[in-house]
Amino acid sequence: MDTLKSLRIKLSDIRNEYYEVMTNDSDLEPLELEILDLADDCEDIQVRIKNIISKIDLKNNDVTSHGNSFNNIKLPRFNGSYHDWFNFKEQFISLIDSNNSLTYSQKLYYLKSTLTGIAKVL
């Protein structure tokens, strides 16, 4: 964002210097149109950057709010025991894996955080 602002300032400076050097209006027209196009491009880029930043902020807030909801739920633990596997699997799928609001990275994080003993080592 700062780079874009500095480019705008430089563009303005160049425009001012050009006006000082050139005296004939007909010589200025093509360059003036190009400068106006560049200024429009700078504004478009700035709007796009702000939109992208807004979307990222919304996603971060959404991830944070979903992440906090699991702090209150005690996730099932799995220690590698064959007898405990089915219950662990069913609970993990219903709480984490079927939650479409979580990313794959978050699901993997929750899976790793539930493993203990031999299951964690493997």
C-alpha positions as CSV (number, residue, x, y, z in Angstrom):
1,M,0.0,0.0,0.0
2,D,2.9,2.4,0.8
3,T,4.6,1.5,-2.4
4,L,1.4,2.4,-4.3
5,K,1.3,5.7,-2.6
6,S,4.9,6.4,-3.3
7,L,4.3,5.6,-7.0
8,R,1.4,8.0,-7.1
9,I,3.6,10.8,-5.6
10,K,6.4,10.0,-8.1
11,L,3.8,10.1,-10.9
12,S,2.5,13.5,-9.7
13,D,6.1,14.8,-9.5
14,I,6.9,13.6,-13.0
15,R,3.7,15.2,-14.3
16,N,4.6,18.5,-12.7
17,E,8.2,18.4,-14.1
18,Y,6.8,17.6,-17.5
19,Y,4.5,20.6,-17.5
20,E,7.4,22.8,-16.6
21,V,9.5,21.6,-19.5
22,M,6.8,21.4,-22.2
23,T,5.2,24.6,-23.5
24,N,3.2,23.3,-26.4
25,D,-0.2,21.9,-25.4
26,S,-0.4,19.6,-28.4
27,D,2.7,17.8,-27.1
28,L,1.1,17.3,-23.7
29,E,-2.1,15.6,-24.8
30,P,-0.8,12.0,-25.5
31,L,1.3,12.0,-22.4
32,E,-1.5,13.5,-20.3
33,L,-3.8,10.7,-21.4
34,E,-1.2,8.1,-20.5
35,I,-0.7,9.7,-17.1
36,L,-4.5,9.7,-16.5
37,D,-4.6,6.0,-17.5
38,L,-1.8,5.2,-15.1
39,A,-3.5,7.2,-12.3
40,D,-6.7,5.2,-12.9
41,D,-4.7,2.0,-12.9
42,C,-3.2,3.0,-9.5
43,E,-6.7,3.6,-8.1
44,D,-8.0,0.3,-9.4
45,I,-5.0,-1.6,-7.9
46,Q,-5.5,0.2,-4.6
47,V,-9.2,-0.8,-4.5
48,R,-8.4,-4.4,-5.3
49,I,-5.7,-4.5,-2.6
50,K,-8.3,-3.1,0.0
51,N,-10.8,-5.7,-1.1
52,I,-8.3,-8.5,-0.8
53,I,-7.3,-7.3,2.7
54,S,-10.9,-7.1,3.7
55,K,-11.5,-10.7,2.6
56,I,-8.5,-11.9,4.4
57,D,-9.6,-10.1,7.6
58,L,-13.0,-11.7,7.3
59,K,-11.6,-15.1,6.8
60,N,-9.2,-14.6,9.8
61,N,-12.1,-13.5,12.0
62,D,-14.2,-16.5,10.8
63,V,-11.4,-19.0,11.5
64,T,-10.8,-17.4,14.9
65,S,-14.4,-17.6,15.8
66,H,-14.6,-21.3,14.8
67,G,-11.4,-22.1,16.4
68,N,-12.6,-20.7,19.7
69,S,-15.7,-22.8,19.7
70,F,-13.6,-26.0,20.1
71,N,-11.9,-24.6,23.2
72,N,-15.1,-25.4,25.1
73,I,-15.5,-28.9,23.7
74,K,-13.3,-31.7,25.0
75,L,-12.1,-33.6,22.0
76,P,-11.8,-37.4,22.2
77,R,-8.3,-38.8,22.8
78,F,-6.9,-41.8,21.0
79,N,-3.9,-43.7,22.3
80,G,-3.7,-46.3,19.6
81,S,-5.9,-49.0,21.3
82,Y,-7.8,-51.0,18.7
83,H,-10.8,-51.2,21.1
84,D,-11.1,-47.4,21.4
85,W,-10.7,-46.8,17.7
86,F,-14.4,-46.9,16.6
87,N,-15.6,-44.5,19.3
88,F,-12.7,-42.1,18.7
89,K,-13.3,-42.2,14.9
90,E,-17.1,-41.6,15.2
91,Q,-16.6,-38.7,17.7
92,F,-13.8,-37.1,15.7
93,I,-15.8,-37.3,12.4
94,S,-18.9,-35.8,13.9
95,L,-17.0,-32.9,15.7
96,I,-14.2,-32.1,13.4
97,D,-14.1,-33.9,10.0
98,S,-17.7,-33.2,9.1
99,N,-17.3,-29.5,10.0
100,N,-17.0,-27.7,6.6
101,S,-16.0,-24.4,8.1
102,L,-12.6,-25.9,9.1
103,T,-9.7,-26.0,6.7
104,Y,-7.8,-29.2,6.1
105,S,-4.9,-27.7,8.0
106,Q,-7.1,-27.1,11.0
107,K,-8.6,-30.6,10.9
108,L,-5.1,-32.0,10.8
109,Y,-4.1,-29.9,13.8
110,Y,-7.1,-31.1,15.8
111,L,-6.3,-34.7,14.8
112,K,-2.7,-34.4,16.0
113,S,-3.8,-32.7,19.2
114,T,-6.0,-35.7,20.1
115,L,-3.4,-38.4,19.7
116,T,-1.6,-39.8,22.7
117,G,0.8,-42.6,23.4
118,I,1.7,-44.9,20.6
119,A,-0.7,-43.2,18.2
120,K,1.1,-40.0,18.6
121,V,4.5,-41.6,17.9
122,L,3.4,-43.2,14.7
